[in-house]
């Protein structure tokens, strides 16, 4: 179950693009328009669960491997084609009883995101942010998605997309900083 939560965290960038609720001062997407190769994604995540005074904190920091796929930006849409990657690392889980550390364990984290394709409309928000009014790229997998946003940095032929993700489901809270690295094709 925890492995699935961490895999969801790693692809949550596309599921839950949070932050960036600014006024729209710039609507030019000229620098983003084009085809971009997916290089890799880095994730720093913390997952907490608390049940009847027993809590756990899982920490995973990793960079995806065997990354492939493309992201195509048009003037108002982001189209992902064949996005895939693997994760092969470990994560630490700390167990607490009544707030005191009881035990910890290191566990393997291996996962593969199969080739995935999707699209989403976006709006430019200032010169460094995108807003997806109907949710993220894979909103079809999460039909309850609401408006979400990301920050981006464009330097030469490199594009970096960053998100801060926060999600709580059934007593489990996931917080993650995620960054996707793309290169213009």
C-alpha positions, 0 to 999 in steps of 0.5 A: 500500500505504501509503495502505491502511495509513493508511486502516486506521489511520483506521478502526482506532478501530473495528477495534482499540480498545486499552487500558483493562484496569481492574477494573470499579468502575462498571457504569452506562451511563446517560449513554451510552445514546441516539442520537449523531451522528458529527461527525468523527474526528481521527487522529495516526498514525505508521507505521514499516517496517524492512527490511534496514537501510532504514526509513521513518517516515510521519506523518499528522495529520488530521481527517475530512471529510464525516462522517456516521452515527450511534452508538446506545448501549444499556445493553450494546451500541454500534450504528453505522449508516451511519458514513462520512467522507473524508480529504483531506490529505498525509502525510510519509514519512522514509527512513533508511539505517542509522539516518541520514536519507536522504530525505523526501517529502510524499504525498497521502492521500485516502480514503473510508470507505463507509457502514458499519454494525456492532454490538458488546457492551461493558462499563463499566470504571470511570467513563471506559472501555468494554471490548469483549470480542469486539473493536471495532465492526467486529470482523467485518472482523477476525475475530482481534480480541480484547478491546479498550477505549476511554476516553470523556468525556461533557460535556452533549450531547457524547461523545468516544471516544478510543483509542490504537492499536498494531498490527504486521503483517508488519514494519509498525508503526502507532501512532495516537491517535484521537478520535471526536466525537459529539453527542447527537441 
